[in-house]
Amino acid sequence: MRDAVTTLIKNYDVAGKYFDRNAIDSLKSYFETGTARVQAAAAINSNAAAIVKQAGSKLFEELPELIRPGGNAYTTRRYAACLRDMDYYLRYATYALVAANMNVLDERVLQGLRETYNSLGVPISPTVRGIQIMKDIAREQAAAAGITNTAFVDEPFDYMTRELSEQDV
Ligand SMILES: CCC1=C(C)/C(=C/C2=NC(=C\c3[nH]c(/C=C4\NC(=O)[C@H](C)[C@H]4CC)c(C)c3CCC(=O)O)/C(CCC(=O)O)=C2C)NC1=O
């Protein structure tokens, strides 16, 4: 698992180089956004259960067939599994936000996920929609916590949806 700093160090060490201008710039930007990242994660953490619940309701409102007989989230067990997955995505998004690096998502969330979903018949595009709904709520929560530029909040959610949607070639 890596964060923005360890990734940079690794890359420069492999090349046997001192940090150059680019490295210093990206370190500066990492530390400048650090407080906002921690604040955003804290805002999401303290509302996590509500965010998942609200996003789930919105998702099932938009796509009611998911919870009807024949839908993948039909039955209380699968409904609960779906919300639990949403909670995983939200929690790991906060880790990636603080790390300013998406590596934790690759290692802990995305690896093998599409295969698992395909074998269980969990539909990908509604899952992607669920993650997008959580992104919008997370950004609102960050703004409500006083963070002015909330663009970085989108990153982990966009990363997960992009990786999940990617087609095998
Ligand atoms: C931390 C990393 C991690 C992830 C991401 C994860 C996902 C994950 N989701 C699963 C199941 C599932 N996931 C869903 C999710 C959904 N169904 C829908 O219709 C919706 C679109 C969607 C919710 C948004 C459902 C319903 C199941 C149960 C499927 C089944 O058992 O038939 C399973 C199969 C095993 C189980 O049921 O626990 C895994 C491994 N597990 C992990 O450890």
The ligand as a MOL file (V3000), in Angstrom:
LIG
                    3D

  0  0  0     0  0            999 V3000
M  V30 BEGIN CTAB
M  V30 COUNTS 43 46 0 0 0
M  V30 BEGIN ATOM
M  V30 1 C -13.2260 -4.4600 0.6650 0
M  V30 2 C -13.2240 -5.0560 -0.6630 0
M  V30 3 C -14.4020 -5.9740 -0.9310 0
M  V30 4 C -15.3970 -5.7800 -1.8500 0
M  V30 5 C -15.5620 -4.6190 -2.7550 0
M  V30 6 C -16.2610 -6.9270 -1.7790 0
M  V30 7 C -17.3600 -7.1540 -2.6000 0
M  V30 8 C -18.1950 -8.3160 -2.6650 0
M  V30 9 N -19.5250 -8.2270 -2.8930 0
M  V30 10 C -20.0750 -9.4710 -2.8740 0
M  V30 11 C -21.4100 -9.8060 -3.0230 0
M  V30 12 C -22.5180 -8.9650 -3.3580 0
M  V30 13 N -22.4890 -7.6710 -3.7720 0
M  V30 14 C -23.7460 -7.2180 -4.0330 0
M  V30 15 C -23.9620 -5.8530 -4.4920 0
M  V30 16 C -24.9400 -5.3010 -5.2960 0
M  V30 17 N -25.9800 -5.9330 -5.9020 0
M  V30 18 C -26.7200 -5.0640 -6.6160 0
M  V30 19 O -27.7150 -5.3590 -7.2940 0
M  V30 20 C -26.2090 -3.6820 -6.5000 0
M  V30 21 C -25.9740 -3.0480 -7.8380 0
M  V30 22 C -24.9390 -3.8690 -5.6810 0
M  V30 23 C -24.8440 -2.8600 -4.5130 0
M  V30 24 C -24.5940 -1.4750 -4.9920 0
M  V30 25 C -24.6430 -8.2640 -3.7350 0
M  V30 26 C -26.1580 -8.2510 -3.8390 0
M  V30 27 C -23.8700 -9.3760 -3.3270 0
M  V30 28 C -24.3670 -10.7400 -2.9190 0
M  V30 29 C -24.5410 -11.5810 -4.1740 0
M  V30 30 C -24.9150 -12.9900 -3.8560 0
M  V30 31 O -24.3900 -13.5860 -2.9010 0
M  V30 32 O -25.7510 -13.5060 -4.5980 0
M  V30 33 C -19.0130 -10.4200 -2.6700 0
M  V30 34 C -19.1790 -11.9160 -2.6080 0
M  V30 35 C -18.9950 -12.4530 -1.1980 0
M  V30 36 C -19.9880 -11.8700 -0.2240 0
M  V30 37 O -21.2130 -11.9150 -0.4810 0
M  V30 38 O -19.5250 -11.3020 0.7640 0
M  V30 39 C -17.8470 -9.6910 -2.5580 0
M  V30 40 C -16.4440 -10.2630 -2.3850 0
M  V30 41 N -15.7790 -7.7610 -0.8140 0
M  V30 42 C -14.6580 -7.2210 -0.2730 0
M  V30 43 O -13.9640 -7.7120 0.6480 0
M  V30 END ATOM
M  V30 BEGIN BOND
M  V30 1 1 1 2
M  V30 2 1 2 3
M  V30 3 2 3 4
M  V30 4 1 3 42
M  V30 5 1 4 5
M  V30 6 1 4 6
M  V30 7 2 6 7
M  V30 8 1 6 41
M  V30 9 1 7 8
M  V30 10 2 8 9
M  V30 11 1 8 39
M  V30 12 1 9 10
M  V30 13 2 10 11
M  V30 14 1 10 33
M  V30 15 1 11 12
M  V30 16 1 12 13
M  V30 17 2 12 27
M  V30 18 1 13 14
M  V30 19 1 14 15
M  V30 20 2 14 25
M  V30 21 2 15 16
M  V30 22 1 16 17
M  V30 23 1 16 22
M  V30 24 1 17 18
M  V30 25 2 18 19
M  V30 26 1 18 20
M  V30 27 1 20 21
M  V30 28 1 20 22
M  V30 29 1 22 23
M  V30 30 1 23 24
M  V30 31 1 25 26
M  V30 32 1 25 27
M  V30 33 1 27 28
M  V30 34 1 28 29
M  V30 35 1 29 30
M  V30 36 2 30 31
M  V30 37 1 30 32
M  V30 38 1 33 34
M  V30 39 2 33 39
M  V30 40 1 34 35
M  V30 41 1 35 36
M  V30 42 2 36 37
M  V30 43 1 36 38
M  V30 44 1 39 40
M  V30 45 1 41 42
M  V30 46 2 42 43
M  V30 END BOND
M  V30 END CTAB
M  END
